[in-house]
Amino acid sequence: MRADEKALEVLREVRDGWRWRELWMTLGWREVKTRTRRSEIGPFWNTLSLAFVAACIGGLYGGIMVRPMAEYIPHLVAGYMIWTLLQALVIEGKDAFVSNAAAIREIAVPATVYVYKLLWKNLIILGFNAIVYVAVLILFQISPFPNVVLVVPALALVVLNGIWVSLLLGLINVRYRDLGQLVPNAMRLAFFVTPILWYPDSVTGFRTIFVNFNPFYYFIELVRAPLLGQVPHSMIWTVTLAITLVGWGVTVPIYAHWRRRIAFWV
């Protein structure tokens, strides 16, 4: 089979996975509920966790940064909320196939179903976290309108990248399980070198590499800016679009070549 035909098969698999949305939406919601089974407040633990971050870390680091609470806490909440999504897409993305090994061997559905399931689950969690974001807007009397509508295309771009990241890392992880140990450790480090607790304009000199060459910064800023009523800089859109195109360009041929071996490797 020619390379272009294999690439078309991958794109068809992405399309066919969407057609199974009733299945992966049900499974995604079930996973959210299962994580907090027998808990009195259920999925709202995600909301409560972010509220603690806003109160504790916001109060501490706001003072360290010498920033008004009305400025720092919205910056922190919006950034941390998006980071939680990005981190989950990477860490859970590498396990997209490994964690569904039994189902992959026994059920004839497109492998992208498992990718869509984790995307949907984490978008639900983002929705619960957004309750804290709304509370912060009300508390500090911030109006994100009209630029908040840019959150929709920004999140769409995040999801597009989440798909190729899950396909690529998920494929690599079924073959080389060491990736399962490497990725979580790398993400813990990435959290501290990404402008979430601090501001991108607070670094100078060679330290700007942690902003300029940090892909997580661009995706966080892409969503955080409209959440705070701002318009993302054109450079932010340019870099995230470039990452999307390059990511898909790398993933499609690799996934096309090895995807039929996933069921044997898991």
Contacts in CASP RR format, 6 or more apart in sequence:
PFRMAT RR
TARGET T0000
AUTHOR 0000-0000-0000
METHOD contacts of the structure
MODEL  1
MRADEKALEVLREVRDGWRWRELWMTLGWREVKTRTRRSEIGPFWNTLSL
AFVAACIGGLYGGIMVRPMAEYIPHLVAGYMIWTLLQALVIEGKDAFVSN
AAAIREIAVPATVYVYKLLWKNLIILGFNAIVYVAVLILFQISPFPNVVL
VVPALALVVLNGIWVSLLLGLINVRYRDLGQLVPNAMRLAFFVTPILWYP
DSVTGFRTIFVNFNPFYYFIELVRAPLLGQVPHSMIWTVTLAITLVGWGV
TVPIYAHWRRRIAFWV
3 253 0 8 1.000
3 256 0 8 1.000
6 253 0 8 1.000
6 256 0 8 1.000
6 257 0 8 1.000
7 252 0 8 1.000
7 253 0 8 1.000
7 256 0 8 1.000
9 256 0 8 1.000
10 252 0 8 1.000
10 255 0 8 1.000
10 256 0 8 1.000
10 259 0 8 1.000
11 252 0 8 1.000
13 110 0 8 1.000
13 111 0 8 1.000
13 112 0 8 1.000
13 259 0 8 1.000
14 112 0 8 1.000
14 163 0 8 1.000
16 110 0 8 1.000
16 112 0 8 1.000
17 24 0 8 1.000
17 109 0 8 1.000
17 110 0 8 1.000
17 112 0 8 1.000
17 113 0 8 1.000
17 116 0 8 1.000
18 112 0 8 1.000
18 116 0 8 1.000
20 109 0 8 1.000
20 110 0 8 1.000
20 113 0 8 1.000
20 116 0 8 1.000
21 116 0 8 1.000
23 109 0 8 1.000
23 113 0 8 1.000
24 113 0 8 1.000
24 114 0 8 1.000
24 116 0 8 1.000
24 117 0 8 1.000
24 120 0 8 1.000
25 120 0 8 1.000
27 117 0 8 1.000
28 117 0 8 1.000
28 118 0 8 1.000
28 120 0 8 1.000
28 121 0 8 1.000
28 124 0 8 1.000
29 120 0 8 1.000
29 121 0 8 1.000
29 124 0 8 1.000
31 117 0 8 1.000
31 121 0 8 1.000
32 43 0 8 1.000
32 121 0 8 1.000
32 124 0 8 1.000
32 125 0 8 1.000
33 42 0 8 1.000
33 43 0 8 1.000
35 43 0 8 1.000
36 42 0 8 1.000
36 43 0 8 1.000
36 45 0 8 1.000
39 45 0 8 1.000
41 48 0 8 1.000
43 124 0 8 1.000
43 125 0 8 1.000
43 128 0 8 1.000
44 128 0 8 1.000
44 131 0 8 1.000
46 125 0 8 1.000
46 128 0 8 1.000
46 129 0 8 1.000
47 128 0 8 1.000
47 129 0 8 1.000
47 131 0 8 1.000
47 132 0 8 1.000
50 77 0 8 1.000
50 80 0 8 1.000
50 81 0 8 1.000
50 84 0 8 1.000
50 129 0 8 1.000
50 132 0 8 1.000
51 132 0 8 1.000
51 135 0 8 1.000
53 76 0 8 1.000
53 77 0 8 1.000
53 80 0 8 1.000
54 73 0 8 1.000
54 76 0 8 1.000
54 77 0 8 1.000
54 80 0 8 1.000
54 132 0 8 1.000
54 136 0 8 1.000
57 76 0 8 1.000
57 197 0 8 1.000
58 69 0 8 1.000
58 72 0 8 1.000
58 73 0 8 1.000
58 76 0 8 1.000
59 69 0 8 1.000
59 72 0 8 1.000
59 73 0 8 1.000
61 72 0 8 1.000
61 76 0 8 1.000
61 197 0 8 1.000
61 198 0 8 1.000
62 69 0 8 1.000
62 72 0 8 1.000
62 73 0 8 1.000
63 72 0 8 1.000
65 72 0 8 1.000
65 198 0 8 1.000
65 199 0 8 1.000
65 202 0 8 1.000
67 75 0 8 1.000
67 199 0 8 1.000
69 140 0 8 1.000
70 140 0 8 1.000
70 142 0 8 1.000
73 136 0 8 1.000
73 140 0 8 1.000
74 136 0 8 1.000
74 137 0 8 1.000
74 140 0 8 1.000
74 142 0 8 1.000
74 228 0 8 1.000
75 199 0 8 1.000
75 224 0 8 1.000
75 228 0 8 1.000
76 196 0 8 1.000
76 197 0 8 1.000
77 132 0 8 1.000
77 133 0 8 1.000
77 136 0 8 1.000
78 133 0 8 1.000
78 223 0 8 1.000
78 224 0 8 1.000
78 227 0 8 1.000
78 228 0 8 1.000
79 196 0 8 1.000
79 220 0 8 1.000
79 223 0 8 1.000
79 224 0 8 1.000
80 196 0 8 1.000
81 126 0 8 1.000
81 129 0 8 1.000
81 130 0 8 1.000
81 132 0 8 1.000
81 133 0 8 1.000
82 158 0 8 1.000
82 219 0 8 1.000
82 220 0 8 1.000
82 223 0 8 1.000
82 224 0 8 1.000
83 191 0 8 1.000
83 194 0 8 1.000
83 196 0 8 1.000
83 216 0 8 1.000
83 220 0 8 1.000
84 125 0 8 1.000
84 126 0 8 1.000
84 129 0 8 1.000
85 122 0 8 1.000
85 123 0 8 1.000
85 125 0 8 1.000
85 126 0 8 1.000
85 158 0 8 1.000
86 158 0 8 1.000
86 216 0 8 1.000
86 219 0 8 1.000
86 220 0 8 1.000
87 187 0 8 1.000
87 191 0 8 1.000
88 118 0 8 1.000
88 122 0 8 1.000
88 125 0 8 1.000
89 118 0 8 1.000
89 119 0 8 1.000
89 122 0 8 1.000
89 158 0 8 1.000
89 161 0 8 1.000
89 162 0 8 1.000
89 165 0 8 1.000
89 166 0 8 1.000
90 165 0 8 1.000
90 169 0 8 1.000
90 183 0 8 1.000
90 187 0 8 1.000
91 183 0 8 1.000
91 184 0 8 1.000
91 187 0 8 1.000
92 99 0 8 1.000
92 118 0 8 1.000
92 122 0 8 1.000
92 166 0 8 1.000
93 115 0 8 1.000
93 118 0 8 1.000
93 162 0 8 1.000
93 165 0 8 1.000
93 166 0 8 1.000
93 169 0 8 1.000
93 170 0 8 1.000
94 166 0 8 1.000
94 169 0 8 1.000
94 170 0 8 1.000
94 172 0 8 1.000
94 173 0 8 1.000
94 179 0 8 1.000
94 180 0 8 1.000
94 183 0 8 1.000
95 170 0 8 1.000
95 173 0 8 1.000
95 180 0 8 1.000
96 114 0 8 1.000
96 115 0 8 1.000
96 118 0 8 1.000
96 166 0 8 1.000
96 167 0 8 1.000
96 169 0 8 1.000
96 170 0 8 1.000
97 104 0 8 1.000
97 111 0 8 1.000
97 114 0 8 1.000
97 170 0 8 1.000
97 171 0 8 1.000
97 173 0 8 1.000
97 174 0 8 1.000
97 262 0 8 1.000
97 266 0 8 1.000
98 170 0 8 1.000
98 173 0 8 1.000
98 174 0 8 1.000
98 177 0 8 1.000
98 266 0 8 1.000
99 114 0 8 1.000
100 114 0 8 1.000
100 266 0 8 1.000
101 266 0 8 1.000
103 109 0 8 1.000
103 114 0 8 1.000
104 111 0 8 1.000
104 114 0 8 1.000
104 262 0 8 1.000
104 263 0 8 1.000
104 266 0 8 1.000
105 263 0 8 1.000
105 266 0 8 1.000
111 167 0 8 1.000
111 259 0 8 1.000
111 262 0 8 1.000
112 163 0 8 1.000
112 167 0 8 1.000
115 162 0 8 1.000
115 163 0 8 1.000
115 166 0 8 1.000
115 167 0 8 1.000
116 163 0 8 1.000
118 166 0 8 1.000
119 159 0 8 1.000
119 162 0 8 1.000
119 163 0 8 1.000
119 166 0 8 1.000
123 155 0 8 1.000
123 159 0 8 1.000
133 227 0 8 1.000
136 142 0 8 1.000
137 143 0 8 1.000
137 144 0 8 1.000
142 228 0 8 1.000
142 229 0 8 1.000
143 229 0 8 1.000
144 226 0 8 1.000
144 227 0 8 1.000
144 228 0 8 1.000
144 229 0 8 1.000
145 229 0 8 1.000
147 225 0 8 1.000
147 226 0 8 1.000
147 229 0 8 1.000
147 230 0 8 1.000
147 231 0 8 1.000
148 226 0 8 1.000
148 227 0 8 1.000
148 229 0 8 1.000
149 226 0 8 1.000
150 225 0 8 1.000
150 226 0 8 1.000
150 231 0 8 1.000
150 232 0 8 1.000
151 223 0 8 1.000
151 226 0 8 1.000
151 227 0 8 1.000
154 222 0 8 1.000
154 223 0 8 1.000
154 226 0 8 1.000
154 232 0 8 1.000
155 223 0 8 1.000
157 219 0 8 1.000
157 222 0 8 1.000
157 240 0 8 1.000
157 241 0 8 1.000
157 244 0 8 1.000
158 219 0 8 1.000
158 222 0 8 1.000
158 223 0 8 1.000
160 244 0 8 1.000
160 248 0 8 1.000
161 219 0 8 1.000
161 240 0 8 1.000
161 243 0 8 1.000
161 244 0 8 1.000
161 247 0 8 1.000
164 244 0 8 1.000
164 247 0 8 1.000
164 248 0 8 1.000
164 251 0 8 1.000
164 252 0 8 1.000
167 251 0 8 1.000
167 255 0 8 1.000
168 247 0 8 1.000
168 250 0 8 1.000
168 251 0 8 1.000
168 254 0 8 1.000
168 255 0 8 1.000
169 179 0 8 1.000
169 183 0 8 1.000
171 254 0 8 1.000
171 255 0 8 1.000
171 258 0 8 1.000
171 259 0 8 1.000
171 262 0 8 1.000
172 179 0 8 1.000
173 179 0 8 1.000
173 180 0 8 1.000
174 262 0 8 1.000
174 265 0 8 1.000
174 266 0 8 1.000
175 258 0 8 1.000
175 261 0 8 1.000
175 265 0 8 1.000
190 214 0 8 1.000
190 216 0 8 1.000
193 210 0 8 1.000
193 214 0 8 1.000
194 210 0 8 1.000
194 214 0 8 1.000
194 216 0 8 1.000
194 217 0 8 1.000
194 220 0 8 1.000
195 211 0 8 1.000
195 214 0 8 1.000
195 217 0 8 1.000
195 220 0 8 1.000
195 221 0 8 1.000
196 220 0 8 1.000
200 211 0 8 1.000
200 217 0 8 1.000
200 221 0 8 1.000
203 210 0 8 1.000
203 211 0 8 1.000
210 217 0 8 1.000
211 217 0 8 1.000
215 239 0 8 1.000
215 243 0 8 1.000
218 236 0 8 1.000
218 239 0 8 1.000
218 240 0 8 1.000
218 243 0 8 1.000
219 240 0 8 1.000
219 243 0 8 1.000
221 232 0 8 1.000
221 233 0 8 1.000
221 236 0 8 1.000
222 232 0 8 1.000
222 236 0 8 1.000
222 237 0 8 1.000
222 240 0 8 1.000
225 231 0 8 1.000
225 232 0 8 1.000
225 233 0 8 1.000
225 236 0 8 1.000
226 232 0 8 1.000
END
